[in-house]
Amino acid sequence: MSVRINSSNGNINIDEQVVATLAGLAAVECYGIVGMAAKSASEGLFELARKEHLTKGVKVTIKENKVVVDLFVVVQFGVRISTVAENIIAKVKYNLENFTGLEVVNVNVHVQGVRVL
């Protein structure tokens, strides 16, 4: 599903994949994040997604130009998970609202694992 924005100059269509990519890029830039978690269909296990597959760890729901984002992440060992999650929420919300002009209602961070480096 895509978002349709009507302006005086014409119409703008933003696909959910674009919103998911922006959210994934914003999340992996945050300190303490190792990467996005991609769910393996065969065993139900989560594994680290490659950088080119950031959208596999992102679920976007758009209704009436309001966005809800679910992020599935893997964090680095030794960081405070609550602080990292708060940073992710703030950055993703800020980037999506500034880049797309859509209202971000909720950003949910699901920590799927901890990676020891």
Secondary structure by P-SEA (a helix, b strand, c coil): cbbbbbcccbbbbbcaaaaaaaaaaaaaacccccbbbbbccccccccccccccccccbbbbbcccbbbbbbbbcccccccaaaaaaaaaaaaaaaaaaaccccccbbbbbbcccccc
